[in-house]
């Protein structure tokens, strides 16, 4: 069974190379189940991937793969199966088109999350005047982490090191985001170079002044200027906000699961 080719048949809109697919799915770390022409990958109590090619659907393969995966998870002592995996480089939730299948089998879903991207010819990056605000590229340090903690303490762990662009007002960090020049992600396409902007936040007292959006605009221009072909926005619930700069949604994912 050629797992990569089956993945490509199931998700033709994604252009991952075979190496990218194998690395992002963490194939070798997952428990594999096969049935008919399809397969499923499970990590812990998380269903990372279920693939049944179009010609094999509506014949019970997906239902049987889901049953095998749930039985395995239950036997491992878990009481809940999660659709997707927020720690995965591939799908952090169930792909929107698959939600009816899961709901038919007792799964429930909440948040809707977007995976977005944009390229040079799509993004609106002309800088705007920002009186009193400067934009600086820094290495993550304690000052940055203090600002991050005011927005989301759970994000501090992601600012241990690496580059950050900050909006600064009167010496105080008003907004911040992580810059990455070359990442492998679910929206990667073979040899194209994908930059990434992540953990975008604005300190509460500086919100509603357009600072965060202007910072993302400048971060995007910076990454494109360094040679990124496209820019990835991961795991966002504010797709409309990024769309104002020309970013578009490539995948809709839903977070949810089922009590076993």
C-alpha positions in Angstrom: 0.0 0.0 0.0 1.5 3.4 -1.0 0.4 5.6 1.9 1.6 8.8 0.3 -0.3 8.3 -3.0 -3.5 7.5 -1.1 -3.0 10.7 0.9 -2.6 12.6 -2.3 -5.8 11.1 -3.7 -7.7 12.0 -0.6 -6.3 15.6 -0.3 -5.4 16.7 -3.9 -5.5 20.3 -2.8 -2.3 19.7 -0.7 1.0 19.6 -2.6 3.3 18.0 0.0 6.3 16.0 -1.2 6.5 12.5 0.0 9.2 13.3 2.5 7.2 16.3 3.9 4.2 14.0 4.3 6.1 11.3 6.1 7.7 13.8 8.4 4.6 15.9 9.2 2.4 12.8 9.8 5.2 11.3 12.1 4.2 8.1 10.4 6.7 5.9 12.2 5.5 7.1 15.7 1.9 6.4 15.1 -0.1 3.2 15.2 -1.2 2.2 11.7 -4.5 0.5 10.8 -5.4 -0.7 7.3 -8.7 -1.9 5.8 -9.5 -2.3 2.1 -7.7 0.5 0.2 -7.6 2.9 3.2 -5.7 3.4 6.4 -5.7 5.4 9.7 -3.0 6.7 12.0 -3.4 7.1 15.7 -1.1 8.7 18.2 -2.1 8.2 21.8 -5.9 9.0 21.8 -5.7 11.2 18.8 -6.8 10.1 15.3 -4.1 11.9 13.3 -5.3 10.8 9.8 -7.9 8.6 8.1 -7.6 8.1 4.4 -9.9 6.2 2.1 -9.4 7.0 -1.6 -12.6 8.1 -3.5 -13.0 4.8 -5.3 -13.1 2.9 -2.0 -15.7 5.1 -0.2 -19.2 4.2 0.7 -18.2 0.6 1.2 -17.7 0.7 4.9 -13.9 1.1 4.9 -14.0 4.4 6.8 -16.4 3.1 9.4 -14.2 0.0 10.0 -11.0 2.0 10.2 -12.7 4.3 12.8 -13.9 1.2 14.8 -10.4 -0.3 14.8 -8.9 3.0 15.9 -11.5 3.5 18.7 -11.0 0.0 19.9 -7.3 0.5 20.1 -7.6 3.8 22.0 -10.1 2.3 24.4 -7.8 -0.7 25.1 -5.0 1.8 25.9 -7.1 3.1 28.8 -8.3 6.3 27.2 -11.9 7.4 27.5 -12.0 9.9 24.6 -10.9 9.8 21.0 -9.8 13.2 19.6 -10.2 13.9 15.9 -6.9 15.4 14.8 -4.1 16.5 17.0 -3.1 20.0 17.9 0.5 18.9 18.3 0.6 17.5 14.7 2.3 19.2 11.8 -0.4 17.8 9.5 -4.0 18.1 10.6 -4.7 19.7 14.0 -8.4 18.8 13.7 -10.9 17.1 11.4 -11.0 18.5 7.9 -14.3 20.3 7.5 -15.5 18.1 4.6 -15.1 15.0 6.9 -17.2 16.4 9.8 -20.5 14.8 8.6 -18.8 11.4 8.5 -17.5 11.8 12.1 -20.8 13.2 13.4 -22.6 10.1 12.0 -20.4 8.1 14.2 -21.0 10.1 17.4 -18.4 12.8 17.3 -19.1 16.4 18.2 -17.2 19.5 17.2 -16.7 23.0 18.4 -14.2 25.5 17.2 -13.5 26.1 13.5 -9.9 26.8 12.7 -8.3 28.1 9.5 -4.9 27.2 8.0 -4.0 30.2 5.7 -1.4 31.3 3.3 -0.5 34.2 1.0 2.1 35.0 -1.6 3.8 38.1 -2.9 1.1 38.8 -5.6 -1.8 38.3 -3.2 -0.8 40.2 -0.1 -1.5 43.9 0.5 1.7 45.1 2.2 2.1 48.8 1.7 3.1 50.2 5.0 0.9 52.7 6.8 1.9 55.6 9.0 2.0 54.5 12.7 2.7 57.6 14.8 4.4 56.7 18.0 5.0 53.1 17.0 8.2 51.5 15.8 8.7 48.0 14.5 11.8 46.0 15.6 13.1 42.5 15.0 14.5 41.0 18.1 15.6 37.7 19.6 13.1 36.4 22.0 14.1 37.4 25.6 12.6 38.0 29.0 11.1 41.4 27.9 9.3 39.8 25.0 8.1 36.9 27.2 6.7 39.4 29.7 4.6 41.0 27.0 3.5 37.6 25.7 2.3 36.6 29.2 -0.1 39.5 29.2 -1.8 38.1 26.1 -1.6 34.4 26.7 0.6 32.7 29.4 0.4 29.4 27.5 2.3 31.0 24.6 5.4 31.9 26.6 6.8 28.4 26.0 7.0 29.2 22.3 9.2 32.3 22.9 12.2 30.5 24.4 14.4 31.7 21.5 14.1 32.6 17.8 13.2 35.8 16.0 10.3 38.0 17.0 9.0 41.2 15.4 7.6 43.6 17.9 5.6 46.8 17.7 7.1 49.2 20.3 5.4 52.3 21.9 7.4 54.4 24.3 9.8 51.6 25.0 7.0 49.1 25.8 6.2 46.2 23.6 2.7 46.7 22.2 2.4 43.7 19.9 4.6 40.7 18.9 4.8 37.7 16.6 7.2 34.9 15.8 9.0 35.0 12.5 10.2 31.8 10.8 11.9 31.9 7.4 11.6 28.3 6.2 9.1 25.8 7.7 7.6 22.5 6.7 3.9 22.6 7.2 0.6 21.2 5.9 0.5 23.9 3.2 4.1 23.4 2.0 4.5 22.5 -1.7 7.5 20.4 -2.7 10.5 22.7 -2.9 8.8 26.0 -2.4 10.0 28.0 0.6 7.3 28.7 3.2 7.8 31.4 5.8 5.6 31.5 8.9 4.1 34.1 11.2 2.9 32.7 14.5 1.6 33.6 18.0 0.4 37.1 16.9 -0.7 39.1 20.0 -1.4 42.6 21.0 -1.0 43.7 24.7 -4.5 44.6 25.9 -4.0 48.3 26.5 -2.8 48.7 22.9 -5.6 46.9 21.1 -8.1 48.4 18.6 -5.6 50.8 17.1 -4.5 48.7 14.1 -1.1 48.0 15.6 -1.3 44.2 15.3 -2.4 44.2 11.7 0.3 46.6 10.7 2.9 44.5 12.5 1.7 41.4 10.5 1.9 43.4 7.3 5.5 44.3 8.0 6.4 40.8 9.2 5.0 39.4 5.9 7.1 41.9 3.9 10.2 40.9 5.9 9.8 37.2 5.2 9.1 37.7 1.5 12.1 40.0 1.3 14.2 37.2 2.7 13.2 34.8 0.0 10.1 33.0 1.2 7.8 32.1 -1.7 4.7 32.0 0.5 3.7 32.7 4.1 1.8 30.3 6.4 -0.6 31.4 9.1 -1.3 28.4 11.4 -4.2 27.5 13.6 -6.2 30.8 13.6 -9.7 31.5 14.5 -9.6 35.1 13.1 -9.4 34.3 9.4 -11.3 37.5 8.5 -8.7 39.6 10.2 -5.8 38.1 8.2 -8.0 38.3 5.0 -7.7 42.0 5.3 -4.1 41.7 4.2 -5.0 39.2 1.4 -4.3 35.9 3.2 -6.7 33.2 2.2 -7.9 30.0 3.9 -6.6 26.8 2.4 -8.1 24.4 4.9 -10.9 24.6 7.4 -10.5 22.3 10.4 -12.8 21.5 13.3 -11.7 20.6 16.8 -13.7 17.8 18.5 -13.9 14.2 19.5 -16.0 11.4 21.0 -16.3 10.0 24.5 -15.7 6.3 24.3 
